[in-house]
Amino acid sequence: MLIYCVEDNEDIRKTILYALKMADYECEGFADGESFFAGLMNRKPDLILLDLMLPGKDGISILQTLRSETNAQDVPVIITTAKNTEFDKVLGLDTGADDYLVKPFGMMELLSRIKAVLRRTKMPRADFLCNGEISMSISRHLVKASDKNIELTLKEFELLRVFLENMNRVYSRDQLMNLVWGESYVGESRTVDVHIGTLRTKLGDAGRAIKTVRGVGYIMEEIK
């Protein structure tokens, strides 16, 4: 299990790498985006720890490139940063991070977060999902409804994926937030409502399959 740590503070980087090695992870550290992408060309990691405030290309820019232009689009990313505003957390998670950990943090918490993210992302999942006129190719990051390509944000895509993989199951807002935004997200449940509203609109008539369960949350009903 290989973990890359992108962190410009040498002391923090060394501490994290030491903790990872003591937990029997293979790991490698990088001080900036340039060296990280060079390492990525040589070997694809199983998980990436990414600081936001870096020399040169910042962490958000690195994450955007990682999710759109590399062969590591599916590699889970945990942001590790001192930036602790709700805006920063939402930006990081919506850009494609799987979890967000604010400094200072303990190594035991970091290792626990790593295990949780790996459990969540390494479960085998079907590549092609469908419900009536809605179809999704996970590997191609492609969604269609009524034979039309639908452009979704990363979080909208993950929300739809959860529903398609678990049709006829009711999810609370908190459950959806944990599954899609990560357990560290501290925003309001209104975020889920807004994203689901947008998702329904983009899916058109097929979006009616996503039902509101009053006082509980949401369900995607199977389209017969």
Beta strands, then each sheet from edge to edge (+ up, - down):
strand 1: 2-6
strand 2: 26-30
strand 3: 47-50
strand 4: 77-81
strand 5: 99-102
strand 6: 128-131
strand 7: 134-137
strand 8: 142-145
strand 9: 148-150
strand 10: 170-172
strand 11: 210-213
strand 12: 217-220
sheet 1: 2+ 1+ 3+ 4+ 5+
sheet 2: 6+ 7- 8+ 9-
sheet 3: 10+ 12- 11+
end
